[in-house]
Amino acid sequence: MKAIKVMATIDNQGQLCIDEPLNLEQNSKVEVIVLIPEVTESNEYEQ
């Protein structure tokens, strides 16, 4: 299995929108792992 790291955004409907097109064969199945930053006290005050 090959891994490709890309950035994405979750839209208002909760769907994943990848920032750039993937150069893969169309209609390919992929496995997606979503990494979400944890909010910590130090992160809350940096905003």
PQR file of N, CA, C, O and H, with PARSE charges and radii, in Angstrom:
ATOM      1  N   MET A   1       0.851  -1.179   0.000 -0.4000 1.5000
ATOM      2  CA  MET A   1       0.000   0.000   0.000 -0.0000 2.0000
ATOM      3  C   MET A   1       0.892   1.236   0.000  0.5500 1.7000
ATOM      4  O   MET A   1       1.916   1.257   0.684 -0.5500 1.4000
ATOM      5  N   LYS A   2       0.522   2.251  -0.748 -0.4000 1.5000
ATOM      6  CA  LYS A   2       1.266   3.503  -0.874 -0.0000 2.0000
ATOM      7  C   LYS A   2       0.546   4.588  -0.078  0.5500 1.7000
ATOM      8  O   LYS A   2      -0.684   4.637  -0.077 -0.5500 1.4000
ATOM      9  H   LYS A   2      -0.309   2.233  -1.303  0.4000 1.0000
ATOM     10  N   ALA A   3       1.290   5.452   0.592 -0.4000 1.5000
ATOM     11  CA  ALA A   3       0.705   6.552   1.361 -0.0000 2.0000
ATOM     12  C   ALA A   3       0.992   7.880   0.678  0.5500 1.7000
ATOM     13  O   ALA A   3       2.099   8.111   0.193 -0.5500 1.4000
ATOM     14  H   ALA A   3       2.289   5.412   0.591  0.4000 1.0000
ATOM     15  N   ILE A   4      -0.003   8.744   0.643 -0.4000 1.5000
ATOM     16  CA  ILE A   4       0.130  10.098   0.115 -0.0000 2.0000
ATOM     17  C   ILE A   4      -0.436  11.034   1.175  0.5500 1.7000
ATOM     18  O   ILE A   4      -1.574  10.862   1.613 -0.5500 1.4000
ATOM     19  H   ILE A   4      -0.903   8.556   1.037  0.4000 1.0000
ATOM     20  N   LYS A   5       0.352  12.022   1.589 -0.4000 1.5000
ATOM     21  CA  LYS A   5      -0.117  12.978   2.588 -0.0000 2.0000
ATOM     22  C   LYS A   5      -0.632  14.223   1.880  0.5500 1.7000
ATOM     23  O   LYS A   5       0.090  14.836   1.095 -0.5500 1.4000
ATOM     24  H   LYS A   5       1.276  12.162   1.234  0.4000 1.0000
ATOM     25  N   VAL A   6      -1.880  14.599   2.155 -0.4000 1.5000
ATOM     26  CA  VAL A   6      -2.483  15.795   1.571 -0.0000 2.0000
ATOM     27  C   VAL A   6      -3.243  16.550   2.659  0.5500 1.7000
ATOM     28  O   VAL A   6      -3.604  15.972   3.683 -0.5500 1.4000
ATOM     29  H   VAL A   6      -2.467  14.101   2.793  0.4000 1.0000
ATOM     30  N   MET A   7      -3.479  17.814   2.441 -0.4000 1.5000
ATOM     31  CA  MET A   7      -4.285  18.614   3.358 -0.0000 2.0000
ATOM     32  C   MET A   7      -5.711  18.672   2.809  0.5500 1.7000
ATOM     33  O   MET A   7      -5.929  18.608   1.599 -0.5500 1.4000
ATOM     34  H   MET A   7      -3.185  18.284   1.609  0.4000 1.0000
ATOM     35  N   ALA A   8      -6.666  18.792   3.714 -0.4000 1.5000
ATOM     36  CA  ALA A   8      -8.066  18.833   3.317 -0.0000 2.0000
ATOM     37  C   ALA A   8      -8.851  19.666   4.326  0.5500 1.7000
ATOM     38  O   ALA A   8      -8.347  20.019   5.392 -0.5500 1.4000
ATOM     39  H   ALA A   8      -6.489  18.843   4.697  0.4000 1.0000
ATOM     40  N   THR A   9     -10.086  19.968   3.966 -0.4000 1.5000
ATOM     41  CA  THR A   9     -10.979  20.746   4.807 -0.0000 2.0000
ATOM     42  C   THR A   9     -12.301  19.996   4.930  0.5500 1.7000
ATOM     43  O   THR A   9     -12.742  19.339   3.986 -0.5500 1.4000
ATOM     44  H   THR A   9     -10.495  19.682   3.099  0.4000 1.0000
ATOM     45  N   ILE A  10     -12.926  20.098   6.094 -0.4000 1.5000
ATOM     46  CA  ILE A  10     -14.268  19.543   6.276 -0.0000 2.0000
ATOM     47  C   ILE A  10     -15.254  20.669   5.979  0.5500 1.7000
ATOM     48  O   ILE A  10     -15.192  21.731   6.599 -0.5500 1.4000
ATOM     49  H   ILE A  10     -12.568  20.631   6.860  0.4000 1.0000
ATOM     50  N   ASP A  11     -16.170  20.436   5.023 -0.4000 1.5000
ATOM     51  CA  ASP A  11     -17.116  21.498   4.654 -0.0000 2.0000
ATOM     52  C   ASP A  11     -18.313  21.524   5.600  0.5500 1.7000
ATOM     53  O   ASP A  11     -18.373  20.755   6.559 -0.5500 1.4000
ATOM     54  H   ASP A  11     -16.220  19.574   4.519  0.4000 1.0000
ATOM     55  N   ASN A  12     -19.266  22.416   5.322 -0.4000 1.5000
ATOM     56  CA  ASN A  12     -20.440  22.592   6.187 -0.0000 2.0000
ATOM     57  C   ASN A  12     -21.313  21.350   6.279  0.5500 1.7000
ATOM     58  O   ASN A  12     -22.076  21.198   7.233 -0.5500 1.4000
ATOM     59  H   ASN A  12     -19.217  23.041   4.543  0.4000 1.0000
ATOM     60  N   GLN A  13     -21.208  20.461   5.298 -0.4000 1.5000
ATOM     61  CA  GLN A  13     -22.003  19.236   5.302 -0.0000 2.0000
ATOM     62  C   GLN A  13     -21.220  18.056   5.868  0.5500 1.7000
ATOM     63  O   GLN A  13     -21.685  16.918   5.818 -0.5500 1.4000
ATOM     64  H   GLN A  13     -20.588  20.584   4.523  0.4000 1.0000
ATOM     65  N   GLY A  14     -20.027  18.329   6.410 -0.4000 1.5000
ATOM     66  CA  GLY A  14     -19.218  17.284   7.011 -0.0000 2.0000
ATOM     67  C   GLY A  14     -18.451  16.436   6.007  0.5500 1.7000
ATOM     68  O   GLY A  14     -17.950  15.366   6.353 -0.5500 1.4000
ATOM     69  H   GLY A  14     -19.649  19.254   6.450  0.4000 1.0000
ATOM     70  N   GLN A  15     -18.357  16.906   4.764 -0.4000 1.5000
ATOM     71  CA  GLN A  15     -17.643  16.156   3.741 -0.0000 2.0000
ATOM     72  C   GLN A  15     -16.203  16.625   3.636  0.5500 1.7000
ATOM     73  O   GLN A  15     -15.904  17.805   3.823 -0.5500 1.4000
ATOM     74  H   GLN A  15     -18.764  17.775   4.483  0.4000 1.0000
ATOM     75  N   LEU A  16     -15.319  15.689   3.335 -0.4000 1.5000
ATOM     76  CA  LEU A  16     -13.896  15.962   3.211 -0.0000 2.0000
ATOM     77  C   LEU A  16     -13.605  16.528   1.829  0.5500 1.7000
ATOM     78  O   LEU A  16     -13.946  15.906   0.822 -0.5500 1.4000
ATOM     79  H   LEU A  16     -15.562  14.731   3.183  0.4000 1.0000
ATOM     80  N   CYS A  17     -12.980  17.701   1.769 -0.4000 1.5000
ATOM     81  CA  CYS A  17     -12.606  18.330   0.503 -0.0000 2.0000
ATOM     82  C   CYS A  17     -11.083  18.431   0.458  0.5500 1.7000
ATOM     83  O   CYS A  17     -10.490  19.219   1.195 -0.5500 1.4000
ATOM     84  H   CYS A  17     -12.703  18.205   2.587  0.4000 1.0000
ATOM     85  N   ILE A  18     -10.453  17.639  -0.401 -0.4000 1.5000
ATOM     86  CA  ILE A  18      -9.000  17.637  -0.525 -0.0000 2.0000
ATOM     87  C   ILE A  18      -8.578  18.902  -1.274  0.5500 1.7000
ATOM     88  O   ILE A  18      -9.173  19.267  -2.287 -0.5500 1.4000
ATOM     89  H   ILE A  18     -10.935  17.000  -1.000  0.4000 1.0000
ATOM     90  N   ASP A  19      -7.535  19.563  -0.753 -0.4000 1.5000
ATOM     91  CA  ASP A  19      -7.107  20.862  -1.289 -0.0000 2.0000
ATOM     92  C   ASP A  19      -6.589  20.805  -2.721  0.5500 1.7000
ATOM     93  O   ASP A  19      -6.759  21.766  -3.470 -0.5500 1.4000
ATOM     94  H   ASP A  19      -7.052  19.266   0.071  0.4000 1.0000
ATOM     95  N   GLU A  20      -5.965  19.708  -3.116 -0.4000 1.5000
ATOM     96  CA  GLU A  20      -5.413  19.585  -4.466 -0.0000 2.0000
ATOM     97  C   GLU A  20      -5.866  18.268  -5.088  0.5500 1.7000
ATOM     98  O   GLU A  20      -6.092  17.294  -4.369 -0.5500 1.4000
ATOM     99  H   GLU A  20      -5.827  18.927  -2.507  0.4000 1.0000
ATOM    100  N   PRO A  21      -6.000  18.222  -6.405 -0.5600 1.5000
ATOM    101  CA  PRO A  21      -6.404  16.961  -7.052  0.2800 2.0000
ATOM    102  C   PRO A  21      -5.351  15.876  -6.856  0.5500 1.7000
ATOM    103  O   PRO A  21      -4.154  16.160  -6.809 -0.5500 1.4000
ATOM    104  N   LEU A  22      -5.805  14.638  -6.744 -0.4000 1.5000
ATOM    105  CA  LEU A  22      -4.905  13.492  -6.653 -0.0000 2.0000
ATOM    106  C   LEU A  22      -4.693  12.922  -8.044  0.5500 1.7000
ATOM    107  O   LEU A  22      -5.654  12.739  -8.791 -0.5500 1.4000
ATOM    108  H   LEU A  22      -6.777  14.407  -6.782  0.4000 1.0000
ATOM    109  N   ASN A  23      -3.457  12.641  -8.397 -0.4000 1.5000
ATOM    110  CA  ASN A  23      -3.156  12.054  -9.699 -0.0000 2.0000
ATOM    111  C   ASN A  23      -3.225  10.530  -9.595  0.5500 1.7000
ATOM    112  O   ASN A  23      -2.206   9.843  -9.647 -0.5500 1.4000
ATOM    113  H   ASN A  23      -2.676  12.790  -7.790  0.4000 1.0000
ATOM    114  N   LEU A  24      -4.434  10.025  -9.449 -0.4000 1.5000
ATOM    115  CA  LEU A  24      -4.660   8.595  -9.312 -0.0000 2.0000
ATOM    116  C   LEU A  24      -5.642   8.128 -10.384  0.5500 1.7000
ATOM    117  O   LEU A  24      -6.346   8.931 -10.996 -0.5500 1.4000
ATOM    118  H   LEU A  24      -5.262  10.584  -9.407  0.4000 1.0000
ATOM    119  N   GLU A  25      -5.673   6.829 -10.593 -0.4000 1.5000
ATOM    120  CA  GLU A  25      -6.634   6.262 -11.527 -0.0000 2.0000
ATOM    121  C   GLU A  25      -8.049   6.575 -11.031  0.5500 1.7000
ATOM    122  O   GLU A  25      -8.350   6.402  -9.850 -0.5500 1.4000
ATOM    123  H   GLU A  25      -5.102   6.176 -10.095  0.4000 1.0000
ATOM    124  N   GLN A  26      -8.913   7.035 -11.938 -0.4000 1.5000
ATOM    125  CA  GLN A  26     -10.275   7.381 -11.548 -0.0000 2.0000
ATOM    126  C   GLN A  26     -11.031   6.155 -11.060  0.5500 1.7000
ATOM    127  O   GLN A  26     -10.758   5.034 -11.491 -0.5500 1.4000
ATOM    128  H   GLN A  26      -8.669   7.176 -12.897  0.4000 1.0000
ATOM    129  N   ASN A  27     -11.980   6.373 -10.158 -0.4000 1.5000
ATOM    130  CA  ASN A  27     -12.815   5.335  -9.558 -0.0000 2.0000
ATOM    131  C   ASN A  27     -12.015   4.346  -8.727  0.5500 1.7000
ATOM    132  O   ASN A  27     -12.454   3.218  -8.506 -0.5500 1.4000
ATOM    133  H   ASN A  27     -12.202   7.283  -9.808  0.4000 1.0000
ATOM    134  N   SER A  28     -10.818   4.774  -8.257 -0.4000 1.5000
ATOM    135  CA  SER A  28     -10.012   3.937  -7.375 -0.0000 2.0000
ATOM    136  C   SER A  28     -10.579   3.995  -5.963  0.5500 1.7000
ATOM    137  O   SER A  28     -11.076   5.037  -5.535 -0.5500 1.4000
ATOM    138  H   SER A  28     -10.461   5.691  -8.437  0.4000 1.0000
ATOM    139  N   LYS A  29     -10.509   2.895  -5.246 -0.4000 1.5000
ATOM    140  CA  LYS A  29     -10.876   2.882  -3.830 -0.0000 2.0000
ATOM    141  C   LYS A  29      -9.652   3.317  -3.046  0.5500 1.7000
ATOM    142  O   LYS A  29      -8.537   2.908  -3.371 -0.5500 1.4000
ATOM    143  H   LYS A  29     -10.105   2.048  -5.594  0.4000 1.0000
ATOM    144  N   VAL A  30      -9.838   4.142  -2.015 -0.4000 1.5000
ATOM    145  CA  VAL A  30      -8.750   4.582  -1.155 -0.0000 2.0000
ATOM    146  C   VAL A  30      -9.181   4.427   0.304  0.5500 1.7000
ATOM    147  O   VAL A  30     -10.372   4.396   0.615 -0.5500 1.4000
ATOM    148  H   VAL A  30     -10.744   4.474  -1.752  0.4000 1.0000
ATOM    149  N   GLU A  31      -8.208   4.332   1.171 -0.4000 1.5000
ATOM    150  CA  GLU A  31      -8.464   4.299   2.607 -0.0000 2.0000
ATOM    151  C   GLU A  31      -8.076   5.658   3.163  0.5500 1.7000
ATOM    152  O   GLU A  31      -6.998   6.165   2.852 -0.5500 1.4000
ATOM    153  H   GLU A  31      -7.241   4.357   0.919  0.4000 1.0000
ATOM    154  N   VAL A  32      -8.932   6.254   3.976 -0.4000 1.5000
ATOM    155  CA  VAL A  32      -8.684   7.593   4.501 -0.0000 2.0000
ATOM    156  C   VAL A  32      -8.540   7.512   6.022  0.5500 1.7000
ATOM    157  O   VAL A  32      -9.384   6.932   6.705 -0.5500 1.4000
ATOM    158  H   VAL A  32      -9.807   5.842   4.228  0.4000 1.0000
ATOM    159  N   ILE A  33      -7.468   8.097   6.540 -0.4000 1.5000
ATOM    160  CA  ILE A  33      -7.272   8.225   7.981 -0.0000 2.0000
ATOM    161  C   ILE A  33      -7.279   9.714   8.283  0.5500 1.7000
ATOM    162  O   ILE A  33      -6.471  10.460   7.729 -0.5500 1.4000
ATOM    163  H   ILE A  33      -6.782   8.568   5.985  0.4000 1.0000
ATOM    164  N   VAL A  34      -8.171  10.154   9.146 -0.4000 1.5000
ATOM    165  CA  VAL A  34      -8.302  11.572   9.459 -0.0000 2.0000
ATOM    166  C   VAL A  34      -7.594  11.851  10.780  0.5500 1.7000
ATOM    167  O   VAL A  34      -7.915  11.244  11.802 -0.5500 1.4000
ATOM    168  H   VAL A  34      -8.826   9.548   9.597  0.4000 1.0000
ATOM    169  N   LEU A  35      -6.631  12.769  10.758 -0.4000 1.5000
ATOM    170  CA  LEU A  35      -5.915  13.183  11.961 -0.0000 2.0000
ATOM    171  C   LEU A  35      -6.417  14.566  12.363  0.5500 1.7000
ATOM    172  O   LEU A  35      -6.348  15.510  11.576 -0.5500 1.4000
ATOM    173  H   LEU A  35      -6.371  13.262   9.928  0.4000 1.0000
ATOM    174  N   ILE A  36      -6.918  14.680  13.577 -0.4000 1.5000
ATOM    175  CA  ILE A  36      -7.492  15.930  14.063 -0.0000 2.0000
ATOM    176  C   ILE A  36      -6.634  16.443  15.212  0.5500 1.7000
ATOM    177  O   ILE A  36      -6.410  15.714  16.178 -0.5500 1.4000
ATOM    178  H   ILE A  36      -6.974  13.913  14.216  0.4000 1.0000
ATOM    179  N   PRO A  37      -6.145  17.689  15.133 -0.5600 1.5000
ATOM    180  CA  PRO A  37      -5.344  18.220  16.244  0.2800 2.0000
ATOM    181  C   PRO A  37      -6.174  18.279  17.530  0.5500 1.7000
ATOM    182  O   PRO A  37      -7.338  18.681  17.512 -0.5500 1.4000
ATOM    183  N   GLU A  38      -5.558  17.875  18.640 -0.4000 1.5000
ATOM    184  CA  GLU A  38      -6.240  17.946  19.922 -0.0000 2.0000
ATOM    185  C   GLU A  38      -6.124  19.360  20.474  0.5500 1.7000
ATOM    186  O   GLU A  38      -5.086  20.005  20.329 -0.5500 1.4000
ATOM    187  H   GLU A  38      -4.613  17.548  18.654  0.4000 1.0000
ATOM    188  N   VAL A  39      -7.181  19.837  21.102 -0.4000 1.5000
ATOM    189  CA  VAL A  39      -7.163  21.158  21.710 -0.0000 2.0000
ATOM    190  C   VAL A  39      -6.592  21.002  23.115  0.5500 1.7000
ATOM    191  O   VAL A  39      -7.100  20.220  23.918 -0.5500 1.4000
ATOM    192  H   VAL A  39      -8.025  19.314  21.220  0.4000 1.0000
ATOM    193  N   THR A  40      -5.534  21.751  23.403 -0.4000 1.5000
ATOM    194  CA  THR A  40      -4.943  21.757  24.741 -0.0000 2.0000
ATOM    195  C   THR A  40      -5.036  23.165  25.295  0.5500 1.7000
ATOM    196  O   THR A  40      -5.345  24.107  24.564 -0.5500 1.4000
ATOM    197  H   THR A  40      -5.121  22.387  22.750  0.4000 1.0000
ATOM    198  N   GLU A  41      -4.773  23.309  26.572 -0.4000 1.5000
ATOM    199  CA  GLU A  41      -4.843  24.636  27.181 -0.0000 2.0000
ATOM    200  C   GLU A  41      -3.904  25.615  26.495  0.5500 1.7000
ATOM    201  O   GLU A  41      -4.267  26.776  26.310 -0.5500 1.4000
ATOM    202  H   GLU A  41      -4.523  22.544  27.165  0.4000 1.0000
ATOM    203  N   SER A  42      -2.700  25.179  26.109 -0.4000 1.5000
ATOM    204  CA  SER A  42      -1.762  26.091  25.464 -0.0000 2.0000
ATOM    205  C   SER A  42      -2.259  26.504  24.080  0.5500 1.7000
ATOM    206  O   SER A  42      -2.026  27.638  23.664 -0.5500 1.4000
ATOM    207  H   SER A  42      -2.405  24.236  26.259  0.4000 1.0000
ATOM    208  N   ASN A  43      -2.948  25.600  23.348 -0.4000 1.5000
ATOM    209  CA  ASN A  43      -3.507  25.942  22.044 -0.0000 2.0000
ATOM    210  C   ASN A  43      -4.639  26.957  22.168  0.5500 1.7000
ATOM    211  O   ASN A  43      -4.773  27.842  21.322 -0.5500 1.4000
ATOM    212  H   ASN A  43      -3.138  24.678  23.686  0.4000 1.0000
ATOM    213  N   GLU A  44      -5.456  26.836  23.216 -0.4000 1.5000
ATOM    214  CA  GLU A  44      -6.608  27.718  23.383 -0.0000 2.0000
ATOM    215  C   GLU A  44      -6.181  29.177  23.537  0.5500 1.7000
ATOM    216  O   GLU A  44      -6.867  30.074  23.049 -0.5500 1.4000
ATOM    217  H   GLU A  44      -5.347  26.118  23.902  0.4000 1.0000
ATOM    218  N   TYR A  45      -5.047  29.424  24.215 -0.4000 1.5000
ATOM    219  CA  TYR A  45      -4.612  30.791  24.475 -0.0000 2.0000
ATOM    220  C   TYR A  45      -3.816  31.390  23.331  0.5500 1.7000
ATOM    221  O   TYR A  45      -3.595  32.601  23.305 -0.5500 1.4000
ATOM    222  H   TYR A  45      -4.489  28.695  24.612  0.4000 1.0000
ATOM    223  N   GLU A  46      -3.379  30.566  22.381 -0.4000 1.5000
ATOM    224  CA  GLU A  46      -2.592  31.068  21.255 -0.0000 2.0000
ATOM    225  C   GLU A  46      -3.447  31.724  20.183  0.5500 1.7000
ATOM    226  O   GLU A  46      -2.898  32.414  19.324 -0.5500 1.4000
ATOM    227  H   GLU A  46      -3.558  29.583  22.403  0.4000 1.0000
ATOM    228  N   GLN A  47      -4.753  31.544  20.190 -0.4000 1.5000
ATOM    229  CA  GLN A  47      -5.625  32.061  19.137 -0.0000 2.0000
ATOM    230  C   GLN A  47      -5.856  33.507  19.225  0.5500 1.7000
ATOM    231  O   GLN A  47      -6.573  34.070  18.398 -0.5500 1.4000
ATOM    232  H   GLN A  47      -5.198  30.984  20.888  0.4000 1.0000
TER
END
